Amino acid sequence: MAREGLTAFQAVNRNFEEAATILDLDEEMRSILTSTYREISVQIPVRLDNGDLIVAQGYRVQHNGARGPYKGGIRYHPAADLEEVRALASLMTWKTALLDVPFGGAKGGVAIDPTGMSQGELQRLTRRYANGISHVIGVYRDIPAPDMNTNAQTMAWFMDAYSGREGYSPGIVTGKPLALGGQPGREAATGLGVIYILEAYAAEHGVDLLGLPVVIQGFGNVGSFAAKEAAARGCRIVGVSDRWGGIYCDSGLDVGQLAPIVTAGGKVADYDGTHDVVTNEELLESPCRVLIPAALDEQVHQDNADRIQADVVIEAANYPTTPFADKILFDRGVTVIPDILANAGGVTGSYFEWTRNIQQMVWTEERFNEALHNYMVRAYAATSAFAKAKECTLRQAAFAIGIERVATAVRLRGYI
Ligand code: NAD
């Protein structure tokens, strides 16, 4: 999508430029870091169970690999296109650098609506896509992971397609099922990481989590675990939504009742506790102290930023806030904790899983969560300290820390 005259990649690069200016980064480095290293576009024919053929387009973009193998998820979504995938790949570069995990940035996408597709159709789609990009991925080259509408099963098919060619290779993807080299804790890691960031923010600003009203847009992998973890810390989850709409209850929703409904394939609107039915647009503007967008890109934009009621927006989704909305929120005193910090628990957990696969060992979930916590609070503290020192936003600070690390690696490796 291109909202407010900016494609997603242009918007991310606008954020890049603001941080690059704080760092006084030279023009040559800027031109390396605002473009992508490699872009693959592949045709994916899929035979449906009814005999029909659909032909989808798949993408893999590798943005920058100066600090390590490319890393980034794969999304199946009708709006996926090359420009969006470029944006998401570049966000991965800044995210991995900010968290100081030894990866570069990449992303994959297939332009398809997987709603209603059978497991057989999804498996054929995934194998075709894996074959189409197999020449640019590898355990030390580029390691995909789940993202929107993909999950541990998708990763299992992907790993099998790759392993058929290269030999048993669990380290080719992260976010795998536990039975295939997955790491306990990884599935929940993005949502849990979001709440570690909320805790760090609350501790820094003297905010009491008990009874804190939270709205979460999206109740998939990230949103549902964020909801469970926030509720477990005493937050009041007052509103949630999925693609079909939202529900709101000022006295709080019972996440323990809601989660199994959605896991079983239901909608959040099937919840039978007390609630009002709201649209996704209304949900974002509902009364709360904390808003966690955990669904799609460009959800907070210049037409609704004025009506956001939260004190803090924690970006669990990638690129949920447009640059224009960012400015409006800043002027209104709303804190935005940027995606490359807030949702970095996913790639940090993937890093742990990948190292475990290489060593053929698994951590306990306790050890995994302890390490995840350390990485997340360290990145939060660094971002907050940078923002205070330079009197800039948390987004500018997070980008600047990431950019500085990548630029150092680019110079040391002699790219320019
Ligand atoms: P998912 O497919 O598991 O869940 C997506 C959720 O969003 C579902 O509840 C879906 O119904 C909902 N949704 C779809 N369209 C919507 C709409 N128009 N309005 C409201 N809700 C809508 O995806 P996910 O893995 O949870 O990813 C969500 C976001 O988090 C994406 O931006 C993704 O890039 C980001 N992210 C995911 C991970 C990860 O580990 N999965 C890591 C980092 C960032």
Boltz pocket constraint, residues with backbone or C-beta under 6 A from the ligand:
constraints:
  - pocket:
      binder: B
      contacts: [[A, 73], [A, 146], [A, 147], [A, 148], [A, 149], [A, 150], [A, 186], [A, 187], [A, 190], [A, 217], [A, 218], [A, 219], [A, 220], [A, 221], [A, 222], [A, 223], [A, 241], [A, 242], [A, 243], [A, 244], [A, 280], [A, 294], [A, 295], [A, 296], [A, 297], [A, 316], [A, 317], [A, 318], [A, 343], [A, 344], [A, 346], [A, 347]]
      max_distance: 6.0
